[in-house]
Structures are given as C-alpha cells and as structure tokens.
Amino acid sequence: MHKIGVPPSTFTFSSGLSTCGRLPATQEGKQIHDRIVKSGLLSNKVLQTALLDMYAKCGLVDDACYVFDEMSDRDVVSWTAMVAGFAKAGLMKDARRVFD
C-alpha cells in the first residue's frame, strides 16, 4: 500500500494493531503506533482503543495505561480493554480498581 501511494486508513491501522496483539508482535505494534502519530490520527477513539488493547495483549501494561490515561473520551470498550489488560498481567487489584 505504502509503496504505491495508498495511505493507510483507520481500518488498516486498527486491523494491524489487532494482529499485533494476537501474535504478539510488540515491535511491529510500536511501529504502527508511530505511523498513527505521524498520520495525525492519534486522537481517533477507535485507534486509541486498538492501541490500548494491543499493548495490553502484548503484556505492556505501562504502555496500555499511558494510552488509556491520554484518552479524553473513554467508552465501555476502552474501559474493558484496560481491565482485561490488568487481569491478563495478573494485576487483579488494578483491574478491580479500574472496574470500580
């Protein structure tokens, strides 16, 4: 896509982040994060939640927390992703605190 001049969309970025979270592919996820920042789409709630979820699934809870804390408009999906990220990392007190 990039080589032929087709810019990535929100869907492209979110799909890539989802894949990185499932593998896990932390380095590639961080590269996508950098591309999102450079594209000016970081304020998109869907992409913020996809970033948060990818970091949480990769076990990078501090990075997930940073994205979560920077979100100005959290919804049930972003809250759930943060709770699940803490739980996956075994941080049950933090998961409960965010849930409450």
Sequence and secondary structure as in RCSB ss.txt:
>XXXX:A:sequence
MHKIGVPPSTFTFSSGLSTCGRLPATQEGKQIHDRIVKSGLLSNKVLQTALLDMYAKCGLVDDACYVFDEMSDRD
VVSWTAMVAGFAKAGLMKDARRVFD
>XXXX:A:secstr
 GGGT    HHHHHHHHHHHHHTT HHHHHHHHHHHHHHT TT HHHHHHHHHHHHHTT HHHHHHHHHH SS  
HHHHHHHHHHHHHTT HHHHHHHH 
